[in-house]
Structure formats: C-alpha cells, structure tokens
Amino acid sequence: MKLVGSYTSPYVRKARVVLAEKKIDCEFVLDSPWLEGTGVPDVNPLGKIPVLVLDDDTCLFDSRVIVEYLDGVAPNNKLLPSTARERALVKRWEALADGMTDAAVAIVLEVRRMVSEQNASWISRQRSKIDRALNTLAADLGDGAWCHGNSISLADIAVGSALGYLDFRFPELDWRERHANLAKLQDKLMQRPSLAETVPVE
C-alpha cells in the first residue's frame, strides 16, 4: 500500500498515526495538492490528501474512510469498538476533532489571501467553531485518562492530531491554559512514537 500526503496535513497525520499504532507497513509518498505538477488529482478526483492506494490500485480517500479501513484490515490494536453505540461515540470524537481542524484549515487558507481580500467575519466565525469544539472536547474528556474507554482509540488519535495542528498553525492560542485536561492528554499522547514522529513540519 501507499499513503499519499504531506508532512503538514493533520488529516494525513491521523492516517500515519493509525498505520504506526496498527504496525502496518505502508510506503509514504510525499505530495500535496498545492504543489505545481501534483499527482494528487490522479488518485483522488477531489484533489485532497490523504489518499491510500491499495495493492490492487484501488484508491481510498478521506481520512475517516482510510483510518476505519486500516483498523478493520488488521486485527491487532483495535482503535474502533465493535458495538454500534460505542463505535458511534468514538466516531463522534473524530467528527468533532476533524471539524475543529476544518475550521483551523479554513483560517489558514483565508489569511493566505491578500489582506484586502480577507474576510474578517469569516475568520471570526471559524475561530468561534474552534473555541466551541475545544470547550466540548474538554467537557467530554473531563477527568478521563482517554477520550473513550480505558486505552488509546481513534478518538484520541483524532483529537491529538487536531490539537497538534493548532499548536503548529496557531501557537498564540491559549488552549492549554484554558483546558488543562486536554493539555494533559496531549502530553501523554506525545510520548507515543506514533505521534512524536509525525509532528507537522514545513
């Protein structure tokens, strides 16, 4: 298999972390849809990363599809529960973390425009989404050691990737000060090689 993506994408990071946690060998192909001459549209008509190219050249895209496939294809270190309700709760964590990341990415793209073309109200709206998501993540985590259950799951990986992206693109945010429990979780996650070795870099 091949995973197509960049070192900066939080969605690619999520897939890379799952590959590491599941101990699945996979070639990493460095590419970005923002690069001139990118090959990403050849494997994903939407022109987005990550893309998982299977051995038969079937292409899977969208990080949520990819990580669920990876968890199912290898029986070790299960990251998603088997029962419908528990699985939905973990996927809810992932949806919230991914949604917060979506808002952060939207801001990054907006501020890359010329200052005269930037939409301040749009940026403010995305920042509000981030704040609400952080508040909900912190409230749901409470005093728990993990987002769901008694060990690492896809919920933790999604949250860790999202928080890591905030640290990468928005170091001025004071989320750690406001949400000590999320900071504690993130520090614990960063002790795992899967996350420590996939910290986003330019």
N, C-alpha and C positions, 0 to 999 in steps of 0.2 A: 504494500500500500504506500501511497504518497500523500502527505499533507501539504497543501499549498497555502502559503500565508506569509505574513511579515512578523518581525520581532516586536512591533509596536501595537498590533491589534489585540485588544483584550479578548475578543472572541476566538482568535487563533490561540491565544494563551490558554484559554479554557480547554480547548481540544488537546493542546500539548500536555497540559497537566493531567488530563484523563489518560492519555496514552502512557504517561510515566507511571501513574498510580496503578494502571492495569498491566504494566510491564509488557506493552505491545510494541514490537519493533515496527518502525514506520519511517520512511525517508522523508525528510523535511525539505520542501522545495521553496526557496525564498522568492517571493513575488508579491507585488502589490498592484491593485488596480489603478493606483495613482502614478505608476511609473510609465514612462514612454515605452511603447513596444511590449507592454504587459501581455502575458498569455492567459491571464485570469478569465477573460470573456470566452476563451476557447473551452474552458472546463466548467464555467458557470455562466449561463446566459445573463444572469443578473449582475455580473461583474463584481461580485463580492467575495471576500475571504472570511473564514477558511473554506477550502474545498478538500474533501477526502476522495482520492482516486483509488478505487478498489483494484484488486488484481486483475479483474476482467474489464477494467477501464470504465466501469460504472462510476459516475461522479455524484457524490453526496455533498449538498451544500446546506448552509445554515448550521451554526454551531450546535443548536439544540438537537437537530437531527443527527449530527455527527456523533455527539457525545452519547446519545442514547443508543446508537448503533454500536459504538465501541464497548459500552457497558454490557450489551447483550451478546456480543460476539465472543467475549472471553469471560469464563465463569468465575475467575478469581477476583478478589477485592471488589465486591459488588458496591456500586455507588448509588443505585436506584433500588428502592424496596420493590417487592413483588406484588404486594396487595395494592388494589386500585387507589384507596384513600391515601395510604402512606406515600405512594408514588406521586399522587397529585400534589401532596403537601410539599414534597421535595421540588417538584417542578414549579410550584408556586414561588418558592425561594428563588429558583433560577429565573423565572419570568420577572420578578421584582428586581433582581440584580442586573439582568440584561436590560431592563427598561431604564434603570438608572444610568447604565453605560450608554444606552442610546441617546439619552439627554446630554451626557457629557460629550459624546462624539459630535452631536449637533452643534454644541457651542464651539468646539474646536474648529469645525468647518466654517462656522459663521464668522469667527474672528480672523480667519484667513482671508476673508474678503477685504476689499478696500474699506477704510474706516467710514467713508461717506456712504457706502452701500450696506453697512451692517445695520441690523435691526435690533435695537436695544430691548424692545419689548419681547422679542422672540428669545433673546438670550436670557432675559429675566424669567420668562416662562420655563425655560429648560432648567435654570438654577432652582426654581421652586420645586420642580419634579425631583431633582437630586436631593434637596432638603427633606421632602416628604418621604422619599424612598429610604433615606438614612434613618429617619425617625421610626419608620415602620420596621426596618431591619433590626434596629436596636431594641425596639419594644418586643418584637417576636423572639429575639435571642434571649433577652432577659438575663438570668444568671446561668443559662445553659453553657455547657462546655463545647457543644457543637450546635450547628443550626437545627439539625434533626437527628434524633436518635443518640446513640452512645459512641459513635465513631464518625470519621470523616465520610461525607457523602457528596453527591453532586451539588447539593445546596451550598456547602462550604466552599467548594471549588469555584462556583459561580460568584459567590459573594467575595471571595478572596481576589478573584480576577478583577471584579468591578472596583473594589477598594484600591487595588494596586494601580488601576488606571487613573483613579482620582489623584493618587499620590504622584503619578507620572506627569499628568497634564495640568493638575490644579493643586500644586503644593501649598498654595496660600489658603486652601480650605482648612478649617479647624475641626474637621470631623472627628479626629482622635480625641481632642479635648472635650467635645460635646458628647461623645459616645465611647466611654471608656471600655464598655464590654466588647464593642466591635474592634477597638484597638487591641484588646487582649486576644481576641480570636485571630486577628490578622497576624499578630506577633507569633502566635502558635503555628499558624499555617506556614509562615515564612521559615520555620525550622524544618519543613519538609523539603527535600531536594526538588520535588516536582514543581514547587512554587518558587523556591530560591533560585533555581536555574532558569526560570522563564520570566524573570523580571523584565519589563519592557525597556528597550533601549533604541535610540535613534540609529 
